[in-house]
Each structure stands twice: as C-alpha cells, then as structure tokens.
Amino acid sequence: MIRAYFGSGFAHPHLQSGTVGDWPLNVFDDEQAAAELPRLRAMAAADIHNLVFQVGGDVRIIPATLKDLNA
C-alpha cells in the first residue's frame, strides 16, 4: 500500500509505503502529480523487493510470476 498523508507538525505532505518509509510529496497541480509517477513506481518496486526478501526470496508471493502466459 502507498498512502499520502500530512502528519501533524509536517511542513509538507509525504507518501508512505509498506516497507520503505516516508517520501516527500509536494504536488500543487496536475503536472506535478504526473511527475510523481516514477517515484510511485520506485516505491512499489522497492516494496516488492523487500517483501520477497522477507519471505526468503520466494517470488511466488507475486501473482504475475505464476500466471501461465501461454494460456
């Protein structure tokens, strides 16, 4: 899960992912929001990496690795 939040005492909002912590989030318009897509992808990729590592490297926790692409 990736969530956006504005914590009490924060100077600006943050994004938070399950395993990689908080990332700054400064978005004031649609263009800046679109520019956040690479950051969201990086956070998701880091979470997947960390979760696979936590289960001993078993990539079967990622459903796409089990899908039969020839079906």
Secondary structure, 3 states (H helix, E strand, C coil): CEEEECCCCCCCCEEEECCCEEEECCCCCHHHHHHCHHHHHHHHHHHHHHHHHHCCCCHHHCHHHCCCCCC
